[in-house]
Amino acid sequence: MNPYQTNVFINAQAHPPPAYGPTQQALLNRDAFADVEAEVTHLPGYQPTPLIALNGLAAASGVEGLWCKHEGYRFEVGSFKPTGPVYAMLSVLKGETKKATGVEIVTTQDLINRKYESVAREVVVSAATSGNHGRALAWGARMFGCRCVIYMNDGVSAGREEAIAAYGAEVVRVPGSYDRAVQRSYADAEMFGYFAISDEKSAEYPHISREIMQGYAMVADEIVRQLSDGQPPTHVFVPGGGGRLAAATCGHLWERYESNHPRIVVVEPTASACLYQSAIVNSAATVSGDGQSVMDGLVVESASPQAWDILKAGAFAFLTIPDEAAVDAMRQAATGVGGDPPIAIGETGIAAWAGFLATTRDENLRQQLGLDCNSRIVIIATEGATDPEVYRNLVGTTPEAVLAGTEPQPE
């Protein structure tokens, strides 16, 4: 098979790996993660998402081991997003409850039990989304009893809007790009007193963006615990977007494994690659908002400055891939290779798998990333088939037909 048209930037700052220093620890650290773990693991329905061994694909690809961390089983939302935005929104709800009641300690269980329902229903959380972020917020808002307003640009599918509205959120459609929806969400938050659960800092809750990123570290922590032999992977492929999941993955594994941490490969669509561009200019960058990709959730104009503070010294490589690779990877996951279980992964969630597929098709790229017969690789699939109609159009079958009644279990 011919190689895909890719771009790769090998980050000289991350090779050899530097120490996990004060800049990174100020954003992500074990003490902060302890609170994340305490909160997220006690939300109703929590269980670790599966780490699925892909022995057939590993053998076919000439690597020692390959695993897919499948976030399609995260709560009932079907993506990794509840670990971050829902954790962050708790700061707002607890803060507003304390101000309104004078109570010193407000617990998450208090909010779930609607102990302060009269306060919570006056709080409005908001965000722009192309699907999963908004769905997670809407799920959390329903659980805690607050209001939720979600902004979506007009290119997002109707199925994703319906999934968000099903949780009781109000959906506002905004013409133009995703970043137009972001701008509208910030403007309305200021005008109406909404609490934006996003990258934007607010005077009252300036740590929301950092808390989202801290929450995402839950994914990496589960990977550490699920690798039963205790050995770190050599490589982790993770989707890009604005960079917060990639940074959380990079930072947590960097701090956990120190100089032996895996090579983090950040994967983005070629049409919208703000992190790849950030690596080129060595600064958090903004790209054109005109980019379009089947990996719609990764079409983001601007890199998160906080995420970039971790990725600039910790990520090994930044890789861009065409949509063709994403669709091929979705189909490969759906059929399985060499006896691997069939897996349904959505069009945004497939990016890391597609990055691995692109690497194995290109010998030069394999060498640049250091993939060989001793490599142990984790690919993070950030969502299931969260829009079944889009999935069917791309893969040619339904998620239900792919799964055929088999559900992977955590190792």
N, C-alpha and C positions, 0 to 999 in steps of 0.2 A: 504494500500500500504506500502511496506517496505521502510524504510529510505534509502537515498542515502549514499554512502561512502563520508563523508565530514571531513574536519579539521577546527577547529575554534580556534582562539586566542582572548581571551577577554583582552582588553588593560587596565590594572590597572591605567595607567597614565591619562586616560580619564574619570575616575569614582572615585570621583565626578569630573565634568568638571572644569578644571582650567580656569583662565582668558585668554582672547585672548591677548597675550603679544607682546612685541617688536619684537621678532624673527618672529612671524607670520605676524605682521603688516608690516615688512620690505618686505615681499613677496606679500601679498594681503591686501589691505585696501580700504576703501570707496572712498578716493580721487582718487586713481588709477582706481577704477572701474568706476568712473564718466566718465573718458575718454573712457573706453571700451564701455559704454552705448552710449555715443555720437557717436562713430564711427560705431559700429555694427548695431545699430538701424537705421542708415541712409544709409546702403548699399542697393542697389537696390533689391527689393523683400523681405525685412525683414518683418517678422511678428512673434510673439511668437509661439513656437511650442505648440501643445495641451497638456493639462494636463487632461487625460482621467479618469473619475471616473469608478472604477471597483467594483460596488456595489455587483454584484453577487459573484465574487470571494472573496470579503471581508466577506460576510455572510458565505460562504462555509468554509472560513479559520478561522472564529471565531475572527475577528478583527473589530474594529469600522469603519474604513475607509481605503480605498486603492485607490491610484491613480498611473497611469503610465504617466510619462513625456516622450513623444514620439518624439525623435529627427529625426525620418524619414521624417519629414516635414520641416527641416531646409534648407531654400533657395531651390535650385534645386539639392543640393548635396546629400541629404538624410541621413545626419549624423550631429552630434554636432560639427564636426571639423571646419567649417568655423568661428566659434566664436573665436578660438584661433590662428591657423596658419595664417589665412588671416589678422587678427588684427596685428599680429607680423610682417608680411611681409611689412605692411605699414611703419613701422619704417625704414626699409631698403630702400624702394623706396623713401620716403621723404628725408632721409639722403643723398642718392646718387644724388637726384635731386638738393638739396641745394648745394652740393659740386660742381656739374657740372655747375650750373647756377648762383650761388651767391644769389639766391632769399632767403629771410629770412623765409617766410611763404609759405609752400606748403600744400594745402588742399587735402583731399581725393577726393573731387569732381573734383579738377584739374586733378588728375590721372585718374579718371573715364572718364572725358571729353577729355583725351589724350592731355592736354595742353603741357606736356613735353614728348611727344611720342618719340622723338629722344634719350632722356636719358633713358627712361624706357625700350626700346627694347634692350639696351645693358646690362641690369641687368639680371642675371640668378639666380633664387631661386631654391633650391634643398632640397631634403629630402629622407630618406628611409621610406617605408610604406608597410603595408600589405593591403592597400586599401583606407581607408577613409581620412587619413591625406594627401596622395598624390592627391586624387581627389579634396579635398578642395583647396590645393595650386594651382592645375592646373586651377580650376575655377577662383580663384583670379587672377592668372597670365593673363588669357584671359581677365578678366575685366579691369585690369590696363595696359595691353599691354607689359608686360615683358616676358622673356623666363622662362621655367620651365623644370627641369630635375628631374625625379623621379626614385628611385632605389627600385627594388622589388626582394626578394629572389625567387628562382625557384619553391617554393612550393605554391605561391599565384596563385589563379585561373586566367585563361585567361580572364574571364569576368571582373574581377576587373582591369586588365591591359587595356582592351578595353575601359572601362569607363573613365579612366584617359587620355588615348590617344585621346579620342573624344574631349577633351578640348584643344588639340593642344600641350600637353606636350610630351617631349621625355622620353620614358621609357627604363631604363637599367636593364636587368635581371642579377642577381648575384647568382651563385651557393651557396648552403648551407643554413644556418639559417638566420633569420631576422637580427641578429646582424652582420652577415657578410655583409649584404646590408648596414647597418649603417656605418660600417667601410669603405666600398668602397665609400659611399657618402661623408664622411669626407675627405678621401684622394683626391677624385676628386675635392672637393670644394677648398682645399688648392692648388692643382695643376693648376686648371683652373680659379680660382677667382670667384667661385660660392658663393652664400650666403646661408648657410645651415639654414633652419628654423626648428630648432630642439633643443635638450637639450644641444648641444655643444656650449660653449661660444666662441665668436669671439672677437678679439681685438677692432674691429670697432663698433660692436653691441652686447655688453655683456649682454644686458637685454632681448634678444629674448626669451629664455626659460621662464623667468618670465612673459613676455608679453603673451606668449601662455597660461600659467596657468591663468593669469588675465582674458584673453578673455573667457576661459571656465566658469568663474564665472557667465557669462550671463545666463547659464542654471539654476543655483540655484536662481538667482535673479528673473527670470520669475516664478519659483515655488512659491516664497514668494508672488509675486503679484497675482498669480492665485488661491491661497488658499483663497477663498472669505470670510471665516469667520475670517481671520486674525490670527488664531491659528497655531502655528508651528506643523509640524508633529512630532510624537514621534520617528520615525525611517526613515532613507533614505538608501536604498540599491543602491550602485553605483559600476560599474565595476572598476577593478584595472588597469591592464596593468603596465605602468611605474609609474602611480600614479598622474598625473597632473590633470585629471578631478576629481578624488576622492579628491585631496587636494583642488582644487578650490571650490568644493561643500562643503567640510568640513569647509574650512576657511571662506567662505562667510556666511554660515548659522551660524557658531560659532560667528562671529563678529556681525551679524544681531540680533541673538536671545540671545547672551551672555550665561549666565549659564543655560538658558532654551533651548539651541540648541538641535536638534534631535540627536539620536544615529546614527552615521554613520557606516554602515556595508559595508566594502569593499569586493567585490566578485571577485575571480580569478579562472581560471581552475587549478585543482590539478596538472596537468602536467607542469604548468609553473606559479609559485606563488612567485615572488620576493618580493612582499609586505608582504605576510604572513611570509616569511623567515626573512624579515627585522624586523618584530614585534618580532620574536623569539630572534634574536640576538641584538635587540635594536639599529640597525644601517642600513643605506641604503645598501641592500645586492644585490649580483649577484648570479643567479642560472644557472644551466646547460643550454646550448643552444640547447640541443637535444630534448626538450619537444615539443610535438605535440598535438594540440587540435582542435576540431571543432570551438572553439572560437579563431580563428587564430589571430585576431587583439589584443588579450590579451597575446599572447606568446611573452614576453619581458624578456630578461635576467636580466636587471639591473633596480633597482628602481631609480627614479629621486631623487637626494639628496635634491633639493629644496622642492619637494613634500613631502618627508619624514619629513622635518622640521615642516610641518604642521600636517601630519597624526600621527606622533609619540605621540603627546599629545592630538590630537583632535578626532581621529577615535576611536569608541567604540570597534569594532571587525573586525577581518580579517578572511574571510571565503573562503575555497576552495571547489569547486564542480566538479564532474565528467562530462564528455561530455553528458552522458545519461540525466542528469538533464537539460542541455541546450536544447537538442532536444525535450524532453518532454514539456518544457516551451514554445518553439516555437509553438508546436502543441496546447497547451492549449490556448495560445494567439490567434491562428488562428481560433479556434472554439468558444471561449468565454465561460464563465461560468455563469449560472443563468441569462441570458439575457444581459450580457455584450457584447459590440460591438466586432466583430472579428477584430484582429489587426495583421498586417504583420510586424514582427520584424526579422532582420537578425541574423545570427548565432553568431556574436560577440556582437551585441547589446542586446541580450537576457540575458546576464550574471546576471544582477541584478534581473530580474524576476526569473531566475533559482535559485538564492540564496534564494529568498523568498519562492519559491516552496519547496526547500530542507528543509528550516526551518519549514514550516508547516507540513511536513511529519515526523518530529522528535521531540517528546515532550521534550526531554532533551535539544535540541538545542533551541527550543522555550523559555524554561525557562532561558537558558543562555543569550539569547538576549533580554529577557524581553517582549516578544510578548504576549498580552492577549486581552481581550474583549474591553479594552480601547485604544488599539494601533491605531494610525493613520499613515499610511505608504505610502511613495512615493518610487516607483521603477523607476530608470532612464534607459530607453531603448535608447541606443546611436545611433541606426541606423534603417532604414527600411530594406527592402529586397534588399540591394544594389547589390547583385549578384543573379538575379532571378533563374538561373540554379541551383546553390548550394541550394537555398531555396527550390526549387521544389524537389530536391533529398532528402532533409531532412524531409520536411513536407508532401510531397506526393501530393501537389497541387501548383498552381501558386499564386503569390501575388495578381494578378488581381482577381482570383476566391475567395480569402479570403476577399478582400475588397468588392467585389460584388457591386461596385458603391457607397459605403458609405464612406464618408470621415469625420473623427472626427473633431469637431470644438473646439477651445479653450474655456474653461469655462469663 
